[in-house]
Amino acid sequence: MVRYRIHPLKVGELTAPVGVLTMLGDMRTFLVAPVLIFYLEGGPRKIVVDAGVPAAGEDGLVHGFPLKGGGEEGVRQALAKVGTTPEEIELLILTHLHFDHCAAAHLFRNARIVVQRKEWETAFNPIPTARAVYDEALFRRLEHMDLVLLEGDCEVAPGVRVLLLPGHTLGMQGLAVETTRGTVVLAGDLAYSYYNINPNLSEFTDLAGNKLTLTGRPDLPFAPPAIHIDLVAWFDSMWKAVATASRRDMVIPGHDPALVNTVIE
Ligand SMILES: [Zn+2]
């Protein structure tokens, strides 16, 4: 049985209002969060999850958010930390096609690239409020690569299953990954941080070391982030993610600062 070690790798640092992390939260206080990709070590194939964010423009912004790092260099440097390159990767799984998850996918030119069909189709024509987080130029070019569109849950490698987890987007997928401690679920942006999975966790330290106190929501099983497309589906997907993971704390969020410089096994 294949057991993976999962390496969350920071490719950039994004600044956003606290209110992006917590629905109807504080829009005047800002936090710094990592843009992450994940390298899965230990299987027969080299696997990466997600492909980073574009570098900021001259104004220091990407899609309106202040950003440090990112771009092709961000992804190359992150993978160099685990001794590999985008060209060596054999399977690239994109959780979804938001600008901060697929920007350098074109570098993975020897990889099979896996996206949910629903995500692919809706990314080209998102609902008006979601237009700001998609950039067609970043993913249209994947059509000329080894792109595979999946419909729903499916094993993509030994010990790695994709899970359709709609809510943040209509076609977002997470992954169930087998490790020595059991099944870890990489939840993509279904949850940005551990707070979204456990709303009792009100203490939050951002990447810059700023300590924030979030409003605890003990009345909720999960606290939705501000960016979602279907809140009913979001709650269903959270229950699915928690049920699939061996333990609740083995659901891994998409942008939590606590993941930087850790290995999940
Ligand atoms: Zn997203």
Residues whose N, C-alpha, C, O or C-beta is under 5 A from the ligand:
A	BS01	ZN	H98 D189
